[in-house]
Amino acid sequence: MVTEQQILKALSVIIDPDFKKDIVTLGFVKNIKINKDLVSFDVELTTPACPIKAEFQKAAEEAVIALEGVSQVAVNMTSPPEKKVQTANGLKGVKSIIAVASGKGGVGKSTVSAHLANELANRGFKVGLLDTDLFGPSVPTLFNIHQPGVHQSEDNMLHPHQMENGLKLMSFGFLMGSGPAIMRGPMVAGYMQQVLTQTYWGELDYLVLDLPPGTGDIQLTITQTVQISGAVIVTTRQSLSIADVTKGIEMFEKVNVPMLGIVENMSYFICDNCDKKHFIFGDSGKTKLEDQYGLKTLAELPLKSSMTGKVSDAQGDSDIKNMVDQVIRSLGMQGTDKLERPTVSITPKTINLNWANGKSYAIPHRDLRLACPCAACVDEYTGEKILKPESVPVDVHAESVTPLGNYAVVVKWSDGHSSGIYPYKLIDKLTSWDSGIKPI
């Protein structure tokens, strides 16, 4: 009869593509049961909507059925029980909250939010979408709903509108109609608190928050009221949009919201006649964005008619499916992947970064300042360095260094410069320069 050790050895050849480790080492294999020639076990993935669930299940079945003495295999694909940490009445049944944000308007953030929520609902998950923009709500237009009939129960709870696929929608557009919202900051925060805490969502696997552009009162009210599982930044390749990405990243980091990655919207279009990708805002920004911010580019969405109108027009779109897959995979990694922040110390000569695994860097202040990848130091269009070395004081030094998640640090410099995000990937590249930056 087959043994548990033989089963684990067979399953250890299955590698998770995100963590780069086998599913046995990751602790995904649980509850192995052997009944003569029948073997059953659980494979516990990081999130219910894991897009590679079917691949794991097939690989696990094939690996174990190949063992001598095994003729039947039952693989139960599960996910860990979610910790419901929300305290607001209407959110107590919500497992995960995904925030979708942008530094500026007009980049398609609401469209991305709507497609993310709708695709998850189409896959059979319990999903809600909350449009939090008081001054320009988009959900009514995107879903072609203009008379939703939002119901308020006797306990003053608002009940969201429900679509045929089960997706639940709430928007200030449902409550205020098409008229303009004219109100000051305190009123905005009050309305936001009310909708956040008094909308009854019931049991949800995912609640997607479509945040208004920028980093103002509404964003701060939301991040201080609910526990957000992860945030996605939406941008385009336009230099104005990319310049504002930094603000969104720093806002979420300051309120301890994990960053899932960047979605580059309207990245390119494909000509009807030549099937060639045309990058209308310059070359593909994927590499530049990752190099500049250290965050993974989750998707490069094309500009096409099916994604510029109603959500129903893009039903089954492969680009949207891929984007959702990447967002969910990144969310799953947040739940399992250990946050590896370095400890930081500043000496008169160097900035020191030290990780628990023994990796360390001692970086001369001025060398790192000259390597700043921000838009003020590097031309957004050509990638050429525009920072003149002679403009940087010889005695420039870091006044503060703050880790951002497990991907970068942000430095405030003595010459007043503070917009530079230094990805660890960039620091790794700097070690190959003859610049005095050496790994310890």
N, C-alpha and C positions, 0 to 999 in steps of 0.2 A: 504493500500500500504506500502511496506517495506521502511524503512528510511535509510539514510546514516549511522547513528550511529549503526543500527542493522547489516549493512553490514560490517562495520569496526570491530565490536565485533566478528562477525563470522570469519573474516580473521585473527584476532589476535591470533588464536590458531596455526597458521602456523609459525614454528620456523626456522629461518635460521641456519643451522648446523655450519656455520663458526663463525657468530657473536653471537650466542647463545641468540638471541633476536627475537621477532616476527616481521613479515614483516610490520605491521602497525607502531609499535614503530620506526622501522628503516626508515620509510618514503618511503617505496617501493610502496605503494598503492596510485595511483593518478587518477585524472579525472573520478571520479565516476559519472555515469549518470543513472537515473532511469526513465524508460518510461513504466508506468503501471507495467506489470509483467516481463519486460525485464530489466536486469541490465547489464551494461557494465562498465569496468574500466581497467586501465593500471596497470601492475606490472613491475616496473622499476628496473631491476637487475643491478649489478655493472659493468658488462662487457658483450659484445655481445655473447661471447662463453661460458657463464655460463653453466657448465655441468648438473646442476640440474634444468634447465629451465622448462623442461617438467614436472618434479615432482611438482614444484611450481604451474604450470598452472593447473594440474589436481586437486591438493589440493584446490586451490582457487575456481575452478568451483564447486567442491563437497560441499565446505563450504557454498557457497552462494545459490546454488540451493536447499539446504535443508531448507532455510528460507521460512516461510509461505508467500504466495503471490508472489513468484518468480517461473516462469516456464522456463525462458530462461536466460542464462548467457553467456556473451561474454568477455573473458579475453584476453587482448592484451599484450603480453610479449615484453617489450622494454628494452633499456639500455640508460643511460644518454648520451647526445651528447658529444663526445670527444672534449677536448680542443687541437686543433692542434697547439702545441707550437714550432714545428720545424721551423727553419729559413732557412736551406739550400734548394736550389731550388728543388732538386729532392725529398726531404722529406716532402714537405709541405702538401701532401695528406695522410701522415702516421699518424694513430691515436695512436698506442701504439708500443713502441720498447722494446723488451725483449732481454737482453744480456745473453749469456750462456758462462761461463768462467770456468777455472780450474787453480789450482796452478802449476801443472806440466803437461807435455804431456803424452800421452799414456793411459789416463783414459777413453777415449770414449766420450769426450766433443763434437766433431764434429758429431758423430753418434747421440747423444742425441739432438743436435740442429736440425739436418736433420729430425729426426722422429717427433720432436715437430712441426716444420713448416709444414711438409707433412700431419700430422694428422689434423691440423687445416684447411689446405686447403681442405682435404677430407670432412670436415664437412661443407663446403660451404662458408668459410670465405675468404676474400681477404688477401693473405699472401705473404710475401717476405722473402727470406733467403740470407743474405750477409755473405759470407765467407771472413773474414778479415785477414787471415793468409797468408802473402806474401811468407813465406819460406816453408810452407807445406800445401798448400790448399787441402782440402779434398772433397769439393762438387763435382768436376768432377768425382771422383771415386765413391762416394756414390750414385750418380744418374746415373752413367754409361754414362756420357756426355763428349765427348772428342773433338767434333767439334761443339761448340755451335753457332758460327756465331754471336757474339755480335755486335749489330748495333750501330753506333754513328751517331746521326742526325746532321743537319747543325748547330744547336746551341751548338754543342760539348757535348750534353748529351748522356750518355751511356744507352742503353735500355737492361734490363735484359732478360735472356732466360726464356721462359714460358713453363711449363709442361702441360700435358693434363688436370690435375685437377685445373689448374689456378695458381699454385704455381710459383712465379717468383724467379729466381736464378741469383746471381751475385757472381763471384769468381775471385781472382787474377789468378787462374789457367786458366780461360777462356781468360784472357788478355795476359798472359805470356807463355802459353803452358807448356810443361813438363820440360823446362830448369830451372836451378837453379837461384834463385833471389840473386844477389850479390850487396848489397848496404849498405851504412852507415845510421846511425840514421836519419839525416835530410832528406835524400831521402825517407826513409820509411814513415816518417810523411807526406811528400809531396804527395806520392802516396796514402796514406790513406785518406788524405783530399780530393783528387781528386775523388776517388771512392765514398766516403761518400756524397759529395755535388753534384757530376755530374752524378749520376745514377738516371734515371727517373723511380720512382716506381709507379707513378699514385696514385690512391686511394687504401690504404691498411688498413685493420683492425689491422694487426699485422706484424711487421718486426722483424725477429729473427736475432740477430747478433751472429755469431759464432766467438768468440774472440780467438786469439792465446793464448797458455798457458803462465802463468806468469803475471807480473805486470809492463811491460815495456812501451816503447814509443807508440806503437800502442794502447794499452789500454787507456793510458792517453789522446792521441789525440782524440779517439772516445768519451770518457766521457766528454771531454771539448768542443766537437763540436756539439753533439746532446743531446737531453733530453731523457734519458733512463727511461722507466716506472718501470722497475724492473730487478733484476739480479738473475740468478740461478748459483750456484756453483756445478760442477760435480767432484766427487771424487770416489775412490775405498776404500776398507777396508785396503789396504796396509798402513803401518805406514808412509812411505815416502809421499804418497798422502795426508793423513790426516794432516800431519805436515804443509803442504803448504796451507791448507784451510784458516788458519788464515790470511795469506797475502792477499788472494783474498777478504776476508770479510773486512779487514781494508782498502784496496784500494777503494772499492766501497763506504764505509762509508765516507771516506775523500772527495770524490767527490759528496757526497749527492745522491747516487743511492740507492733506496730501495732494500733490500735483500728479495727475495721471498722464498728462502729455499735451501736445498741441495738435489741433486739427487745422490744416491749411485749406481754407475754402476758396472756391473760384480759382484754383491753382492753374488750370489750363483749359483749353477747349480743343476738341477734335474736329478737324475740318471734314465736311460731308464728302468731299471728293478725294482727299488724300490719306485719310485715317492717321494723320500725324498729330502729335500733341503740340499745341501752340501755347507757350507760356506767356500770356498777355501782360503780366506784370514783371517780366524778366524771367531768367532761368529758374528752374525748380528750386524752391527755397528750402527743401527738406534738409540738405546738408548744412546750409547756412544757419538755419534755425537751431539745429541740434548743436552745431559748433558754438553758436553765440550764447545759447541758454542752457545747454546741457540736458534739456528735456527731449524725450523721444517724440518724433513726429508720428502721430497715430495714423493719420490719413492725409492724402492730398486729393481733395474732392474736385472734380471737374466742373466747369461752368456749362450747364446744359439745361434745356427747357424743362425737362422732367423734374428738376430740382429747384426751379425758380417759381413754381406755382403752388397749388394745393398739395398737401402731403400725399393724398391719394394718387397723384399723378406719378409718383416715383415708387409705387408699390413693387417690391421685388427687385429693386435696383441693386446691382452687384457692388457698386462703389459704397453705397450705404451699408450693405451687409458687412463688407470688409471693415468699414469704419467702426461699426458697432462691435464686431469681433475684437478689434484692437482695444477699444475702450474697456470692454469687460475683462479682457486678459490683463490689462494694466491694473484694473480695480482688484482683480484676484491676487495679483502680486503684492499690492499694498497690504492685504490681509495676512500674508504669510512672510513676505520678504522682510528681513530685519533691517531697520533703518540704520545705515552705517554712516553716521556723522563723525567727522574727525574732531579731535580736540584741537583747539587753536591757541597758540601763544605768540605774542609779539615781542621781539627783542629789538634793540636799536638798529641791528643790521638786517634781520630777516623776519619773515612771517613763517611760522612753523605749523605744519599740519601733520597730525599723528593719528593713525587709525589703529583700532584694536588688533587688527591682524598683523601689525608690525610695519605696515607701509608708512613712510614718513617723507616729508619734503621740508627743506629749509630754503625759502625763496627770498632773495634780496628784494627789498621794497621797490626800488626804482625799476628793476627788471619786470616785475609783475605789472607795475603801473604802465609801462611802455607796451605791454602785451594786451592791454584792455581791448576787448572785441566789440564794444558798444558802438552805436551809430555816430557818436561824437568823435570817435577815434578811428573808425574804419568806414570807408565809403560804402553806402548801402548797395549801390548799383555795381560797382567794379570790384569791390572787395579789397581795394588798395588801402594801405595805411595812410591816414591823413593827419595823425598825431605826429607833430614834429618833436623829435627827442630834445632839441634845444629849448622847447617850451616847458619841459618838465624839470622842476628844480632838482638839483643834485641830491638835496637832503629830503626829498619827498618821502613820506612814510605813511603807513596805514594807521588811522586813528581807531578803526574798529573793523573786525572781520567776522561776518556772520554766516554760518553754514545754511544753505538752502536745501532741505531734504537730504537726499543722498546723492546729489548730482552736481552741486556747485557751491561757491561762496560768493557773497557780495561784500565789497570793500569800500569803506569810506576813507578818502585820502586827505592828506593835510593840505593839498592844493585846491581843495573844494570839490574835486570830482567824486561823484558817488553813484553814477549810473551803470557802472560796470559789473556784470555778472560773470564770474570766472568758473566755467565748468571744469570738473576734475579731468575730463578728457583733454581740455586745453592745457592744463597744467602738466599732464602726462606728455603731451607733445613738446612742451617747452624744455623738457629734460634732454631732448636731442639737440637743442641749440647750444651754442657756445656762449651762454649768457650768465653763467654762474649759478643757474638753477640746477640743483642736483638732488636726485633721490638719496635719502640716507640709507 
